[in-house]
Amino acid sequence: MPEMSEQLLDLAQEFIQTRGYNAFSYRDLADATGITTASIHYHFRTKSDLGQAVVVRYRGRLIARLAQIDSTVPSCITRIRHFTDLFVATLDRNFQMCLCGMLAAEQRTLPPELNREVIAFFSLTETWLTQTLREGIRNGEIADIGPVPRFARIVLATLEGAMLVARVTGEHSRLTEVIAAIRSDIRKPATVRPFAAETAK
């Protein structure tokens, strides 16, 4: 992709994560890049086209990051820790929000094709969480958490909501406390070996 297209995607993503989709225009992009709005339309014919490209790239980067986690981290508990760290890293960038979390808040005013891309992002994330949790339960690493797809949906919704509350209060702890609770909920209690239990009496 041409360098200017990438720059426009970077700026659009930053605007969405800090302001929201409806709070920036091609004029804002033109002012930030020094090119005309007509030139921006050359790269992305409509704002919806730009928004879709931003989400597709964002989702692609998440796919690559999750694949890297899966291939290099044997522990499912640790994989989920790396996943939650992504939310912390985003919030640490001047209280930026998850791109698709911000877009979801504007769902009623977004073009249908952009909404479909946002839904695809959440579906991908929930699927990865479900698969990772199931693997952890099978290998005895993760506790019995009930219906796994339901728990995965709860985890994602809780993380997204905690980011919003952290932003409005200015308190990072609103997110980190939720993450600590999630990790505690999925961690299987350590079992005490019979010999150790006897000697402890």
RAJO-V469498 format. One record per residue. N is the residue number from 0. SS is DSSP state (~ for helix, > for strand, _ for the rest). BURIAL is 1 if it has 9 or more other C-alpha atoms within 8 Angstrom, else 0. Layout:
n->N ss->SS burial->BURIAL
n->N ss->SS burial->BURIAL
This chain:
n->0 ss->_ burial->0
n->1 ss->_ burial->0
n->2 ss->~ burial->0
n->3 ss->~ burial->0
n->4 ss->~ burial->1
n->5 ss->~ burial->1
n->6 ss->~ burial->0
n->7 ss->~ burial->1
n->8 ss->~ burial->1
n->9 ss->~ burial->1
n->10 ss->~ burial->1
n->11 ss->~ burial->1
n->12 ss->~ burial->1
n->13 ss->~ burial->0
n->14 ss->~ burial->1
n->15 ss->~ burial->1
n->16 ss->~ burial->1
n->17 ss->~ burial->1
n->18 ss->_ burial->1
n->19 ss->_ burial->1
n->20 ss->~ burial->1
n->21 ss->~ burial->0
n->22 ss->~ burial->0
n->23 ss->_ burial->1
n->24 ss->_ burial->0
n->25 ss->~ burial->1
n->26 ss->~ burial->0
n->27 ss->~ burial->0
n->28 ss->~ burial->1
n->29 ss->~ burial->1
n->30 ss->~ burial->0
n->31 ss->~ burial->0
n->32 ss->~ burial->0
n->33 ss->_ burial->0
n->34 ss->_ burial->0
n->35 ss->_ burial->0
n->36 ss->~ burial->1
n->37 ss->~ burial->0
n->38 ss->~ burial->0
n->39 ss->~ burial->1
n->40 ss->~ burial->1
n->41 ss->~ burial->0
n->42 ss->~ burial->0
n->43 ss->_ burial->1
n->44 ss->_ burial->1
n->45 ss->_ burial->0
n->46 ss->~ burial->0
n->47 ss->~ burial->1
n->48 ss->~ burial->1
n->49 ss->~ burial->1
n->50 ss->~ burial->1
n->51 ss->~ burial->1
n->52 ss->~ burial->1
n->53 ss->~ burial->1
n->54 ss->~ burial->1
n->55 ss->~ burial->1
n->56 ss->~ burial->0
n->57 ss->~ burial->1
n->58 ss->~ burial->1
n->59 ss->~ burial->0
n->60 ss->~ burial->0
n->61 ss->~ burial->0
n->62 ss->~ burial->0
n->63 ss->~ burial->0
n->64 ss->~ burial->0
n->65 ss->~ burial->1
n->66 ss->~ burial->0
n->67 ss->~ burial->0
n->68 ss->~ burial->1
n->69 ss->~ burial->1
n->70 ss->~ burial->0
n->71 ss->~ burial->0
n->72 ss->_ burial->1
n->73 ss->_ burial->0
n->74 ss->_ burial->0
n->75 ss->~ burial->1
n->76 ss->~ burial->1
n->77 ss->~ burial->1
n->78 ss->~ burial->1
n->79 ss->~ burial->1
n->80 ss->~ burial->1
n->81 ss->~ burial->1
n->82 ss->~ burial->1
n->83 ss->~ burial->1
n->84 ss->~ burial->0
n->85 ss->~ burial->0
n->86 ss->~ burial->1
n->87 ss->~ burial->1
n->88 ss->~ burial->0
n->89 ss->~ burial->1
n->90 ss->~ burial->1
n->91 ss->~ burial->0
n->92 ss->_ burial->0
n->93 ss->_ burial->0
n->94 ss->_ burial->1
n->95 ss->_ burial->1
n->96 ss->_ burial->1
n->97 ss->_ burial->1
n->98 ss->~ burial->1
n->99 ss->~ burial->1
n->100 ss->~ burial->1
n->101 ss->~ burial->1
n->102 ss->~ burial->1
n->103 ss->~ burial->1
n->104 ss->~ burial->0
n->105 ss->_ burial->1
n->106 ss->~ burial->0
n->107 ss->~ burial->0
n->108 ss->~ burial->0
n->109 ss->_ burial->1
n->110 ss->_ burial->0
n->111 ss->~ burial->0
n->112 ss->~ burial->0
n->113 ss->~ burial->1
n->114 ss->~ burial->1
n->115 ss->~ burial->0
n->116 ss->~ burial->1
n->117 ss->~ burial->1
n->118 ss->~ burial->0
n->119 ss->~ burial->0
n->120 ss->~ burial->1
n->121 ss->~ burial->1
n->122 ss->~ burial->0
n->123 ss->~ burial->0
n->124 ss->~ burial->1
n->125 ss->~ burial->1
n->126 ss->~ burial->1
n->127 ss->~ burial->0
n->128 ss->~ burial->1
n->129 ss->~ burial->1
n->130 ss->~ burial->0
n->131 ss->~ burial->1
n->132 ss->~ burial->1
n->133 ss->~ burial->1
n->134 ss->~ burial->1
n->135 ss->~ burial->1
n->136 ss->~ burial->1
n->137 ss->~ burial->0
n->138 ss->_ burial->0
n->139 ss->_ burial->0
n->140 ss->_ burial->1
n->141 ss->> burial->1
n->142 ss->_ burial->1
n->143 ss->_ burial->0
n->144 ss->_ burial->0
n->145 ss->_ burial->0
n->146 ss->_ burial->0
n->147 ss->~ burial->1
n->148 ss->~ burial->1
n->149 ss->~ burial->0
n->150 ss->~ burial->1
n->151 ss->~ burial->1
n->152 ss->~ burial->1
n->153 ss->~ burial->0
n->154 ss->~ burial->1
n->155 ss->~ burial->1
n->156 ss->~ burial->0
n->157 ss->~ burial->1
n->158 ss->~ burial->1
n->159 ss->~ burial->1
n->160 ss->~ burial->0
n->161 ss->~ burial->1
n->162 ss->~ burial->1
n->163 ss->~ burial->1
n->164 ss->~ burial->1
n->165 ss->~ burial->1
n->166 ss->~ burial->1
n->167 ss->~ burial->0
n->168 ss->~ burial->0
n->169 ss->_ burial->0
n->170 ss->_ burial->0
n->171 ss->_ burial->1
n->172 ss->~ burial->0
n->173 ss->~ burial->1
n->174 ss->~ burial->1
n->175 ss->~ burial->1
n->176 ss->~ burial->0
n->177 ss->~ burial->1
n->178 ss->~ burial->1
n->179 ss->~ burial->0
n->180 ss->~ burial->0
n->181 ss->~ burial->1
n->182 ss->~ burial->1
n->183 ss->~ burial->0
n->184 ss->~ burial->0
n->185 ss->~ burial->1
n->186 ss->> burial->1
n->187 ss->_ burial->1
n->188 ss->_ burial->0
n->189 ss->_ burial->0
n->190 ss->_ burial->0
n->191 ss->_ burial->0
n->192 ss->_ burial->0
n->193 ss->~ burial->0
n->194 ss->~ burial->0
n->195 ss->~ burial->0
n->196 ss->~ burial->1
n->197 ss->~ burial->0
n->198 ss->~ burial->0
n->199 ss->~ burial->0
n->200 ss->_ burial->0
